[in-house]
Amino acid sequence: MVEARKAQNPAGPEFLTTADIIEIDITADAAMAKLDLIRNEKRIFTDYLLFYKFDEGWRIVGKIYHRLP
């Protein structure tokens, strides 16, 4: 899907998507983050990310989301 969109519009997207960090909670080697994704000044998704700190650094180990109508 991404490749098809790039082929249709090689100059890039016509809109900017940004993320607002709502919350971060860290306990030792585990963490969670809540993010709102915003496109054209409208919140479109809320993401919930789970992180774990491995020897190589922090990695996302789980994700769920809510899509707004």
C-alpha positions as CSV (number, residue, x, y, z in Angstrom):
1,M,0.0,0.0,0.0
2,V,2.8,2.4,0.9
3,E,4.7,1.7,-2.4
4,A,1.5,2.3,-4.4
5,R,1.0,5.7,-2.7
6,K,4.6,6.6,-3.3
7,A,4.1,5.7,-7.0
8,Q,1.0,7.8,-7.3
9,N,2.6,10.9,-5.6
10,P,6.4,10.8,-5.7
11,A,6.6,14.3,-4.3
12,G,5.3,13.2,-1.0
13,P,2.0,13.5,0.9
14,E,-0.2,16.6,0.6
15,F,-0.7,16.7,4.4
16,L,1.4,16.6,7.5
17,T,0.8,14.0,10.2
18,T,2.2,14.7,13.6
19,A,2.1,13.0,17.0
20,D,1.4,14.5,20.3
21,I,2.8,12.5,23.3
22,I,0.0,12.4,25.8
23,E,1.6,10.1,28.5
24,I,4.8,8.1,29.1
25,D,5.1,5.8,32.1
26,I,8.4,4.0,32.8
27,T,9.0,1.3,35.4
28,A,12.6,-0.2,35.3
29,D,12.9,-1.9,31.9
30,A,9.3,-1.6,30.8
31,A,7.4,1.4,29.6
32,M,4.2,2.5,27.9
33,A,3.3,5.6,25.8
34,K,0.0,7.1,24.7
35,L,0.2,9.2,21.5
36,D,-2.4,11.1,19.5
37,L,-1.8,11.2,15.7
38,I,-3.0,14.4,14.1
39,R,-3.6,15.0,10.4
40,N,-4.8,18.4,9.0
41,E,-5.4,19.6,12.6
42,K,-7.7,16.6,13.3
43,R,-7.0,13.8,15.7
44,I,-7.3,10.5,13.7
45,F,-5.7,7.8,15.9
46,T,-4.8,7.3,19.5
47,D,-1.9,4.8,19.8
48,Y,-0.8,2.8,22.9
49,L,2.7,1.5,22.6
50,L,4.5,-0.9,24.9
51,F,8.3,-0.8,25.2
52,Y,10.9,-3.1,26.7
53,K,14.6,-2.1,27.3
54,F,16.9,-4.8,25.9
55,D,20.7,-4.8,26.0
56,E,20.6,-3.0,22.6
57,G,18.2,-0.3,23.8
58,W,14.4,0.4,23.9
59,R,12.2,-1.6,21.5
60,I,8.4,-1.5,20.8
61,V,7.0,-4.9,21.8
62,G,3.3,-4.2,21.5
63,K,0.8,-1.7,20.0
64,I,-2.9,-1.2,20.0
65,Y,-4.8,1.8,18.6
66,H,-8.2,3.4,18.4
67,R,-9.2,5.0,15.2
68,L,-11.5,8.0,15.5
69,P,-14.4,8.5,13.1
